[in-house]
């Protein structure tokens, strides 16, 4: 028996084994990286449901609604939950739609906005003001292609201040992160 071919065979077997081991070790990471690319999302303007609006108008709510929309969009992006698209290309459509109806109850208009923006997902949000002490912030994430609701979340607030609204959005994001609810 010739010792050289036998040594060559063992070397080839070791190299093949090493190659298989590397493949097995790196495949899950490569697969996870391919799967980890977050979906794109359009975060639409929040609607306000306030039964007291006519009797006791609250002029702080408009700026707060803008602030929580911005906070939510930034947190979705910074936590790697979604890639947030810019709403500017659909601003006219958003404003026209909002002039006649709420985005969270418009029966599909939010999907048309998401399509116009090229987003995979669309987030609609609304704040329900029960009283000056009791409010809740609600969000719903929908698949733009199918219209399926992928996630719905709500947080109750006690107190109507900038700080309570910010804490409410922070809680929603923290809960999404902890439950791995991004890119749904």
C-alpha positions as CSV (number, residue, x, y, z in Angstrom):
1,X,0.0,0.0,0.0
2,X,1.3,3.4,-1.0
3,X,1.4,5.9,2.0
4,X,1.2,9.1,-0.1
5,X,-2.3,8.5,-1.6
6,X,-3.5,7.6,1.9
7,X,-2.2,10.8,3.4
8,X,-3.7,12.8,0.5
9,X,-7.1,11.1,1.1
10,X,-7.0,12.0,4.8
11,X,-6.1,15.6,3.9
12,X,-9.0,15.8,1.5
13,X,-11.4,14.3,4.0
14,X,-10.2,16.8,6.7
15,X,-10.7,19.7,4.2
16,X,-14.2,18.5,3.3
17,X,-15.1,18.1,7.0
18,X,-13.8,21.6,7.7
19,X,-15.8,23.0,4.8
20,X,-18.9,21.3,6.0
21,X,-18.3,22.6,9.5
22,X,-17.8,26.2,8.3
23,X,-21.0,25.9,6.2
24,X,-23.0,24.7,9.2
25,X,-21.6,27.4,11.5
26,X,-22.1,30.3,9.0
27,X,-25.3,29.3,7.4
28,X,-27.6,30.3,10.3
29,X,-25.9,33.7,10.6
30,X,-26.1,34.3,6.8
31,X,-29.7,33.1,6.8
32,X,-30.6,35.4,9.7
33,X,-28.9,38.4,8.0
34,X,-30.9,37.7,4.9
35,X,-34.1,37.4,6.9
36,X,-33.3,40.4,9.1
37,X,-33.8,43.1,6.5
38,X,-36.7,45.1,8.0
39,X,-39.8,45.9,6.0
40,X,-40.5,49.4,4.8
41,X,-43.3,51.2,6.5
42,X,-45.2,54.5,6.0
43,X,-46.1,56.0,9.3
44,X,-49.2,58.1,8.7
45,X,-50.5,61.1,10.6
46,X,-52.5,60.4,13.7
47,X,-56.2,60.9,13.9
48,X,-57.9,62.4,17.0
49,X,-61.1,61.2,18.5
50,X,-62.2,63.8,20.9
51,X,-65.9,64.1,21.9
52,X,-65.1,67.3,23.9
53,X,-63.5,69.0,20.9
54,X,-66.3,71.4,20.3
55,X,-67.1,72.2,23.9
56,X,-63.5,72.5,25.1
57,X,-61.0,72.7,22.3
58,X,-57.5,71.7,23.3
59,X,-55.0,73.5,21.1
60,X,-52.1,71.4,22.4
61,X,-53.3,68.2,20.8
62,X,-52.3,69.0,17.2
63,X,-48.6,69.6,18.0
64,X,-48.6,66.5,20.3
65,X,-50.0,64.3,17.5
66,X,-47.3,65.5,15.2
67,X,-44.7,64.9,17.9
68,X,-45.8,61.3,18.6
69,X,-45.9,60.5,14.9
70,X,-42.3,61.7,14.6
71,X,-41.2,60.0,17.8
72,X,-42.8,56.7,16.6
73,X,-41.2,56.9,13.2
74,X,-37.8,57.6,14.6
75,X,-38.1,54.8,17.2
76,X,-39.2,52.3,14.6
77,X,-36.2,53.1,12.5
78,X,-33.6,53.4,15.3
79,X,-34.7,50.1,16.9
80,X,-34.4,48.3,13.5
81,X,-38.1,47.4,13.5
82,X,-38.8,49.0,10.1
83,X,-37.3,51.2,7.4
84,X,-39.5,54.3,7.6
85,X,-40.3,55.9,4.2
86,X,-40.7,59.6,3.8
87,X,-44.4,60.7,3.5
88,X,-43.6,63.8,1.4
89,X,-44.3,62.2,-2.0
90,X,-47.9,61.4,-0.9
91,X,-48.5,64.6,1.3
92,X,-51.1,66.0,-1.1
93,X,-53.0,62.6,-1.1
94,X,-52.7,62.4,2.7
95,X,-54.0,65.9,3.3
96,X,-56.9,65.5,0.8
97,X,-58.0,62.3,2.3
98,X,-57.7,63.7,5.9
99,X,-59.8,66.7,4.9
100,X,-62.8,64.4,4.4
101,X,-62.2,61.4,6.7
102,X,-60.0,59.8,9.3
103,X,-57.1,57.7,8.0
104,X,-57.7,54.9,10.5
105,X,-61.3,54.4,9.3
106,X,-61.1,55.3,5.6
107,X,-61.7,51.8,4.3
108,X,-58.4,51.3,2.4
109,X,-57.2,54.8,1.6
110,X,-54.2,54.1,3.9
111,X,-53.2,51.2,1.5
112,X,-53.4,53.5,-1.5
113,X,-51.1,56.0,0.4
114,X,-48.7,53.1,1.3
115,X,-48.6,52.0,-2.4
116,X,-47.9,55.5,-3.6
117,X,-45.0,55.7,-1.2
118,X,-43.7,52.2,-2.2
119,X,-44.0,50.9,1.3
120,X,-44.6,47.3,2.3
121,X,-46.4,48.2,5.4
122,X,-48.5,51.2,6.5
123,X,-49.1,52.3,10.1
124,X,-52.2,54.2,11.0
125,X,-52.6,55.7,14.5
126,X,-55.2,57.5,16.5
127,X,-55.6,59.1,19.9
128,X,-58.8,58.7,21.7
129,X,-59.4,61.4,24.3
130,X,-62.0,60.2,26.8
131,X,-61.4,63.1,29.1
132,X,-58.5,65.3,30.0
133,X,-57.2,62.6,32.3
134,X,-57.9,59.5,30.3
135,X,-56.6,59.0,26.8
136,X,-55.3,56.1,24.7
137,X,-52.9,55.9,21.8
138,X,-53.7,53.2,19.2
139,X,-51.7,51.9,16.3
140,X,-52.4,49.4,13.5
141,X,-49.9,48.1,11.0
142,X,-51.2,46.7,7.8
143,X,-49.7,44.9,4.8
144,X,-50.0,47.2,1.9
145,X,-50.3,44.4,-0.7
146,X,-53.0,42.4,1.1
147,X,-54.6,44.8,3.5
148,X,-54.2,42.3,6.3
149,X,-53.8,43.7,9.8
150,X,-50.4,42.5,11.0
151,X,-50.3,44.2,14.4
152,X,-52.6,46.3,16.6
153,X,-51.5,47.9,19.8
154,X,-52.9,50.3,22.3
155,X,-51.6,52.1,25.4
156,X,-53.8,53.9,28.0
157,X,-52.6,57.3,29.3
158,X,-53.4,58.9,32.6
159,X,-52.8,62.6,32.2
160,X,-52.8,64.8,29.1
161,X,-49.2,66.2,29.0
162,X,-46.4,66.1,26.5
163,X,-44.6,63.8,28.8
164,X,-47.4,61.2,29.2
165,X,-47.8,61.1,25.4
166,X,-44.0,60.6,24.9
167,X,-44.0,57.8,27.5
168,X,-47.0,56.2,25.8
169,X,-45.1,55.9,22.5
170,X,-42.0,54.8,24.3
171,X,-44.0,52.0,25.9
172,X,-45.4,50.8,22.6
173,X,-41.9,50.7,21.0
174,X,-40.4,48.9,24.0
175,X,-43.2,46.4,24.0
176,X,-42.7,45.8,20.2
177,X,-38.9,45.3,20.7
178,X,-39.4,42.9,23.7
179,X,-41.9,40.9,21.8
180,X,-39.9,40.9,18.5
181,X,-42.9,42.5,16.7
182,X,-40.9,44.4,14.1
183,X,-41.2,43.9,10.3
184,X,-44.5,42.1,10.6
